[in-house]
C-alpha cells in the first residue's frame, strides 16, 4: 500500500511525538510503499510496525485517516 509521507508523519506526531516525527520526516521518501522491503525496513528502524500502522495496533492505524 502506498501512503503519503505527510500522513505517516502526522500520525507519528500525534501518537509518538515530535522528535520521532522529525526523524521520520528526514528518513522517509515522499510516498511510502509498505510492499517494498526497503520502506518496511525504514519504518522498522523508526520503531514502526507496518501491521500496527495499517491495522490499528499501537499507532491506532492510518487506514482510517486515509479513508481506506
C-alpha positions, 0 to 999 in steps of 0.5 A: 500500500502506498501512503503519503509521507505527510500522513505517516508523519502526522500520525507519528506526531500525534501518537509518538511525538515530535522528535520521532516525527522529525526523524521520520520526516528526514528518513522517509521518501515522499510516498511510502510503499509498505510492499517494498522491503526497503520502506518496511525496513525504514519504518522498522528502524523508526520503531514502526510496525507496518501491521500496527500502522495499517491495522490499528495496533499501537499507532491506532492505524492510518487506514482510517485517516486515509479513508481506506 
